[in-house]
Amino acid sequence: MHFLPGLFTGEDCRELARIKARTRGFSLAQIDLVIREAKYESLERDPESGEVTFNDLDQACYQVKYGAKKTDLSDNWIDSDARKRTAWHEAGHALLCRLLTPEQEIDLVTIIPHESGALGFLASNLGEDSYGRSKKEIMNELVVLLAGREAERMTPNLNASEEGINTGAGSDLERATHITFVAIAQYGMDDEFGNVCLSGLPENMRSSLNSEIHQRVKAWLSAAMETARKTLEENKGALAALAEELVENDSLNGDRIKEIIERFPAPLPGKKSGNGQAVTPQINSPVSGSKSVPLTIN
């Protein structure tokens, strides 16, 4: 409102709320860059007027926050299996983010490849009053992270055992593994490992606990993966609708995601079908000798 006083009608303007959400956490330098990018956008669109529109400003926010879109895509990308898998992958993230973590306002989900190397991503904003996180909230975040790969396995006409497991979920798995390790080894959130902070122990004791921590991390991730799979199966209609619209339109904003999901009445996540009794993911100890289940936001 300071730099572009004529663009918004007031503090309650819906467009201003969207810009505030997209620029939350920006530094003054980033905001200055957004304004300059918006002016460049306006001059490219209309060299005579150069008047900044909301769309110019929105595009500038996108550029600064998410980076440049890839422009040298091959003609085969539009109809490729990789694009279709990416749509199901990102739809899985979007669906479970909306169902399990409604406090995170979804800004955008896209399958447009970016110069960063991402084939697609989901961007969400935490509420301004978000502070510490509970174990349940962390588990829900893990489920959302692992939902991409599980949704990808459900892509129609896909050999899930071969094509559903690929490198596209690498950043999701890295982030989920890190979050789980910190929850267990720093915040003492695992009942079996106990109320222990690894960094508070002498160095010679830490190394002896590596194997135990590894097993507990695998147990958490396996539980989150199973919850993701079941919840996606229970809401497969909404998942397919989101994926199909992503294939059609490349990107969806949070309002459109909400509209699509609300068309499909389904059991709430964490509920048993029929009686509505709440259930939570069970983090079990791995059985001796058993194999672990193979495990953005991309």
Secondary structure, DSSP 8 states (H G I E B T S, - for coil): --S-TTT-S-TT-HHHHHHHHHTTT--HHHHHHHHHHHHHHHHHH-TTT----HHHHHHHHHHHHH--B-----TTSTT-HHHHHHHHHHHHHHHHHHHH-TTSEEEEEE---BTTS-S-EEEEE--TT--S--HHHHHHHHHHHHHHHHHHHTSTT--TTTTSSSGGGHHHHHHHHHHHHHHHHTT---TTT-S--GGGS-HHHHGGGHHHHHHHHHHHHHHHHHHHHHHHHHTHHHHHHHHHHHHHHSEEEHHHHHHHHTTS----TTB-TTT--B---------TT---------
